[in-house]
Amino acid sequence: ISNLRDRDELQMTDYAKLCIDKMYQKSNVGVAVNFLTDFPAEYSDEDKSKYVAHDPGLWLNYLTKTYKKVISRTDYMEGDVTFIILK
């Protein structure tokens, strides 16, 4: 990994996968997860350094390979994606 930011993003992605797996195991119906996909225009560079913007295509690919029923919604807020994973 080329820099600290890339390493932090990889660690955050791995952590998110573990959390999603655990929530799914404990759920009766399913889970919903929400990811930032882009930074709003009003975010300062300092704000941007605190958050990770995720690639929704990579997440959709991972989730559909891991779970059977996945719904992707992008109509909540600009720069945001919600995945609903049903049992």
C-alpha positions in Angstrom: 0.0 0.0 0.0 1.5 3.3 -1.1 0.5 5.6 1.7 -1.0 5.9 5.1 -4.4 7.0 3.8 -4.6 3.9 1.5 -3.8 1.7 4.5 -6.4 3.4 6.7 -9.0 2.9 4.0 -8.1 -0.8 3.6 -8.4 -1.2 7.4 -11.7 0.6 7.5 -13.0 -1.6 4.7 -11.9 -4.8 6.4 -13.5 -3.6 9.7 -16.7 -2.7 7.9 -16.9 -6.2 6.4 -16.4 -7.8 9.8 -19.2 -5.6 11.3 -21.6 -6.4 8.5 -20.9 -10.1 8.8 -21.5 -10.0 12.6 -24.7 -7.9 12.2 -26.0 -10.2 9.5 -25.4 -13.3 11.7 -27.3 -11.8 14.6 -30.2 -10.4 12.6 -33.5 -12.1 12.0 -34.5 -10.2 8.9 -31.4 -8.5 7.6 -29.3 -5.4 8.0 -28.9 -2.0 6.4 -25.5 -0.2 6.0 -24.8 3.2 4.8 -21.6 4.5 3.1 -20.3 7.9 2.1 -19.4 7.7 -1.6 -18.3 11.3 -2.1 -17.6 14.4 0.0 -20.2 17.1 0.1 -19.0 20.4 -1.4 -19.1 22.1 2.0 -16.6 19.6 3.6 -13.3 21.2 4.4 -10.0 19.4 3.8 -9.9 18.8 7.5 -13.4 17.2 7.4 -12.4 15.1 4.4 -9.3 13.8 6.3 -11.6 12.4 9.0 -13.8 10.3 6.7 -13.5 7.6 4.0 -15.5 7.8 0.8 -16.2 4.3 -0.4 -16.6 3.0 -4.0 -20.2 1.8 -4.2 -19.4 -0.5 -7.1 -16.8 -2.4 -5.1 -19.1 -2.8 -2.2 -22.0 -3.9 -4.4 -19.7 -6.5 -5.9 -18.5 -7.8 -2.5 -22.0 -7.9 -1.0 -23.7 -9.7 -3.9 -20.9 -12.3 -3.9 -21.2 -12.7 -0.1 -25.0 -12.5 0.4 -28.0 -13.7 -1.6 -30.4 -10.7 -1.4 -28.8 -7.2 -1.6 -30.7 -4.0 -2.4 -28.7 -0.8 -3.3 -30.3 2.6 -2.8 -28.8 5.9 -3.8 -31.9 8.1 -3.4 -31.3 9.1 0.2 -28.7 11.8 -0.1 -26.2 12.9 -2.7 -22.8 11.3 -2.0 -24.3 8.4 -0.1 -25.3 4.8 -0.7 -27.4 2.4 1.4 -27.2 -1.4 1.1 -30.0 -3.5 2.5 -29.0 -7.1 3.0 -31.9 -9.5 3.6 -31.9 -13.0 4.8 
